[in-house]
Amino acid sequence: MFNKKNIIYNGSFFLIVTVLVITIVGRSFAYFSIVYELGDSYEMGGSAVSGEPFIEFQENKTGIILNGAYPMTDEVGYDKSDEYEFTVTSKENTKNVKVNVYLQVAENNTLADDLVNISYNDFINNLSLCTTESAIDQGFDNAYNLGSFILKPNELQKSRLRIWVNENGTIDNALNKRWTGKIVVIPEFTLEEPIEVVEGSLAEHLIFKANRGNINNYNLGNKKELFSFRQLKTEQTDSLIDYRFIGNDPNNYLTFNDEVWRIIGVFAVLSENGKMEWRVKIIRNNSIGKLAWNANTENAEYKNIWFKGTLYELLNSGDYYNRVSNYAETGLNETAKNQIGSVKWYLGNSNTGRTFSASVAYEMERGTKRCIEPSDGSVNCFSDDSTVNVMDKVGLMYPSDYL
């Protein structure tokens, strides 16, 4: 829920959809013209409430215009849509400011939000898939969370937005429709630091090469590529962007520890230095064997507590980590150990049984639930330990990394 006193600046764009042409080569299409709605709605401004962060908001145009538009693919939509750019500058001299970006949609819209696709800083998504919160301004139905960023004192950041009607638009659901939206940015003081990436690192290289297209357009030609994903906010994390290889057999191989490993993706993680950083997550191509979660029968009550199990010890401080005993040939060598660092791993549990999607798994992993609660009210779990994350170097693949 938004608190109205926190609003500092907002930017608006309004789209009116009207029919132009409906017939081409024997097939029917709905063509649209998206134009400015004139009036007071374009007035920019607001004022900082005492004690709140002070920012400056600037835009390259008062809205978005798309002439002769029609339901289109993301590739065409991105190309035809005007680019709306806004710049947020922190005027704070000593504190970091977190800027939350929302897109409010009007109550009287007649074009459904799931027919609207957006490109926010080149990340393409269907608007209806973004997290929603209650709208701030009167006359608006709700607000979609497009993400957030952190500004250091006196720092600025530019953001870019494009909008189009997606391929699901038809004469029945998109003809003579109206859609109105409004950008709102809300700043707040934060102790967080911007996500850092080491210049010249593998993480930087992969992020630069990532495909930011809509994942629904994935095909076999993309299987060598890394795709970008905007993840929803969870109980333990903000809404984050990550980059993942997808497909049955992507070309994501690399040599690490004198072995073949594979890149899962690039993730924004909390590192051992207390900062959010981009880190590359990799997995060994071949298994190191069948191992028990906890082989210590004397501590059987801990068998579902990750950081108290023997497997956790083996990987982070035991024989595998130190390349001794049974792992004298396959354990981590010194070069490999110098290339990895401790990050936060999340230990949230499933609360929906065994069947769920990757997005649901991602949310549960970063949640605070530790047990499955069946419908009959019984508790089906092996641990009542409340720890929901741990800081270490080596772990197991999340279910969401596989699904």
N, C-alpha and C positions, 0 to 999 in steps of 0.2 A: 504494500500500500504506500502511495506517495504521501509525503507531507508537503503541503502547498508552500509553506514558508521556505522550503529549500530550493525552490525554482529560481534560477538567476536569469537565464536567457533562453529563448527558444527561436527556432526558425521554422517557417511554414512553407508548404507547397500544396497546391490544390489541383486536382485533376478532374476534368469533366469529360466524360466519354460520350460521344455522339456518333451515330452511324454515318458513314460516307458512301461506301459501296458494298454490295453483298454478293455479287456474282462474278466468277472468273472461270472460264473453261469448263462450264458445266457443273462446277462445285460451288457451294455456298460458303462464304466467309463473312465474318463480321469485322468490318474495318472501323477503326476508331480515330478520332482526333482528340488528343489530350492537351488541353489549353489552360492558360491561367484563368483563375477566377479573381477578378479585380475587387478591390475594396479594402476595408480596414483589416481584414484577416492577414494581410501581409506586413502589418506593422511589427517591427522587431523591437525587443526591449525587455524590460523587467528591471528589477533593482535588487541589490544585494541586501539581505537581512543582516543586521548587526551581528558580528561574530561568525558569519558564514564565509566560505572562501570567496575571493573576488576574482572573477575571470572576465575576459573580453571575448565576445562572440562576433565573428565576421562571416559573411557568405559571399559567394561569387555571383549569385543571382537570387532573385526572390521567388524561387519555386523551380519546378521542372516542366518543360514543355516537350511533347513528343508528337509531331505532326504526322498525319497519315498512318497511324499505328493500327495494329490488328493483333489478334492472338498469334504469338510467335514463339520460336525456339529461344532458348537462352542466348545462343550465339547471335541471332539476329536482334533480339531484344537489347542485349548489351551494346551492340553496334549502333542501333537507332536511337536509343534513349539519350537525352541530354544528361550530362554529368553535373550534379549539384554538389558543390564543394563548400564545406564550412570549416572554419579555423577557430579553435579554442586556445586562448592564451592565458596562462596563469599569471596573475598580478601579485601573487603571494611571494614574499622575499625569503621566507625561512621554512615553510612547510610544503609537503607534497599534497597535491590535490587529485582525488579520483573523480573522473568525469564519467557519469553514466548517460548513455545515449538511448533515447526512446523514440519510437514512431507512433504517435497517436492517430487513431482512425475515427472518422466522424460517425455519429449515431445514424445519420440519415443516408449513409452509403447504400447503394443498391447493387454494386458489384461486390461479390463475395471476396473476402481477404485471401481465400485459398486460390484465387485466380490471379493474384498479384505476386510476381516474383521481383526480387530486389538484388542488387549487387551493392554490398556495403564494404567499401575498401577492397573491392574485387572478390569478395566472398559471396557467391551466388546462393540464394536460398529462397524457398517459398515463405512468404511473410507469415502465413498461419502456423508455421512450424517454430517460430520464435516464441520465447517465453512471454507471457502476458501479465500485466498488472493493471490495476484500476487507473483509468485516465485521470488527468489532473484538471483539464479545462472543461468547462461546461459545453455540452454539445458534442463531446467525443465519447466513444463507446468504451475503448480500452487503449492500452499502450503496449506496444511490442518492444521488448528489450533487444536492441541491436548489439549491445556489448558495452564495454567500458575501457578506459585507458587511464594511465597515471601520468601526471605532469609533475616534473620537478619544479622548484621555484623559478618563475619567469620563463618557463619553457612553453612551447606551443606545439600543437599537433593539428594537421589537416586531415579531414575525413571526406570520403567521396561516396555519393549515393546515386544509383540509377534504378529506375522502376519501369516495368512493362507488364502487359497482360500476357499470361503464359498460354501454352498450347491447349490447355483444357477449356479455354474460352470458346463458346459456340453462339449461334444466333439466339438460342433459348436463354442462356445464362449470362451473356455479355452484351447483347444488343441494347442500345439506348440506356446504358447504365451509367451511374455516377460513383466516383470514388474520391474521397478527400482525405488527405493525411497531413500530419504536422510533426516536424522534428522538435524534440525537447531535450535539452542537455541539463543535467543536474549535478553540480559539483559538491564534493564533501572532503573534508580534511582526512588524510589517511597516513598511517605509518608504513604502508606498503611502498615498495620500490618498483619502478618499471621493470618488465621482464627483459633480461639482458641476454644477448647472444654474442659469443666471442667472435671477433672479426677474423675471417679466414677459416673458421671452424667447419666441420662437417655439417653441424646443425644449420649454420648460415647458408651453406651451399644447397642443402636439401630444401630449406624453406624457399629460397629464391627459385628453385626449379619446380616447386609444387604446382599441381593443377588446381586452380581455384574454381573450376566449373561445378555446375550442379551434379551431384553424385548420381542423380537419376539418369544422367546421360552417359554413364559409364558404359564402355564397350571393350571388346578384346584389344582394340588399338591403344587403350589406355593402360594396359596391364603392367607396363614398365614404369608407370608414373606414381608419384605420391599425391594423394588428394587431401585437400584441407577440409576440416570439419569444425563447425562451431558447436561446442557442447553446452548443454543447459547448466544453469547453476544447480549445485547440489548442497547437501548439508555441510560439506567440508570445503567446497571450492566455489569460486565465482564462475560465471560463464567464461569458458576458455576456448581458445582455438588450438587444435592440434592437427598434425599432419600424419597420415597413415597410408601405407601401401595396402591396396585392396586386390581382390581377385584370388583365384586358386593357386597361381604360381607366378607371382610378380618377380621381376628382376631386381631383387633387393639384397643381393649377396655382398659380403665384404669379408676380408681377412682380419681376424682378431685373435689374439692368443695363439698365433700360428695355426689357426683352424678356420673352417668355414662357418661363419655366423650369418644371420639375416637381420635386416633392419625392420623393426616393427613400425617405427615412426619417430617423429620429433614432438616433444611434449614440453609444455610449460610446467616446471616442477619447482617445489621449494627445495633449495639446495642446503648443504651443510653450513654455508655462510649466512643463512637466513634470508637470502634473496631469491626471487623468482627468476629462473633462468631457463633458456631453451636447451634441452638435453636430448641426445639421440638414444633411443631404447632399442637394444638388440637382443637376439635370442640365439642360442647355439643351434646349429642346423641338425646335429645329431644328439640324441639323448645320452646322458651320462649313466643311465641305468634305472632300474626300478627301485625306488627308495621309499621308505616309510616316512610319513609326516612326522611321527614321533616314535622312535624305536626304543625309548626308555620306558619300560613297563612299570617302573616304580613311580613314574609321574603320569600315569594314564589319565588322570583328571585334567591334564594340560594338553591333551592330544589335539584339541582344536584351537589352541592359542599359538599363533604362528611364531612369535618371538620366544616361546618357551620350548619349542619342538627341536628335535635333533637335526631335522633337515635345514632349518634356519641356521643353526650353529655350523653345520657342515659347510654351507655356502658362504657364510659371512666371517667366520673366524676359525673354522675347522680344517680338516684335511684337504677339501677341495680348494678352499681359499688359499691355503699355504702350499699347495702342490706337493703333498707328501702321502706316504702309505699307498692306498689303492688309487690315489689320484696323482701319483708322481709324474705321469705322462699327460694327463688330461686336465689337471688343475690349473688355476690361474698362474701365469708366470709374472715376474716382477714388472715387465713392461706393461702387461695388461692391467695389473693392479694400479699402476700409475696413470692409466687412462680412464679410470672410472672414479666416480665420487658418490658420496652418500646423498640420497634424496628422500623425500617423504613418500612412503608406500601406504596405500589405504587398505584397511582391513574390514570394511563394511560387509555385511552378510546378506544373503538373499532372504526376502520375506514373502516370496511369491511361488515357492516351490521350484521346480526344475526347468520350466519352460519360460523363456523371456528373450526379448530382443537385445541387440547390442546396446542401444540407448538406455534401456531399462537396467541392464547389467552395469553400465557405466555409472548410473545414478546410485545403485545399491552399493557398489564398491566404495563409493565416496560418501556413503551415508553413515549413520551412527548406529544402525541396527546390528546386533551381534547374533541374533537367534531367529530361527524360523518359528512362526506361531501358527500351527494348523488351525483349521476352522473349528475344531472341537475344543479349543481353548488350552490344549496341552502345549508344553514347551519342548521343542525338538532341537536341542543343541547341546554341545559338549562343554560349553564354557560360559561362565557368567562374567568373564573379564570384560571391563568396560573400555579397554584401549582400542581405539579405532584407527590408529595409524602408527607407523614406526619409521625411524630414520636409519636407512642402511643402504648398502651398495648392490646387493644381489638378491633377487627374489624370483617369484614364479610369474608366469604370464597371467594377466587378468583375463577373465572370461570375455570381456568386451574387446580385448586385443585379438581374440580368435573369431568371434561371431561376425 
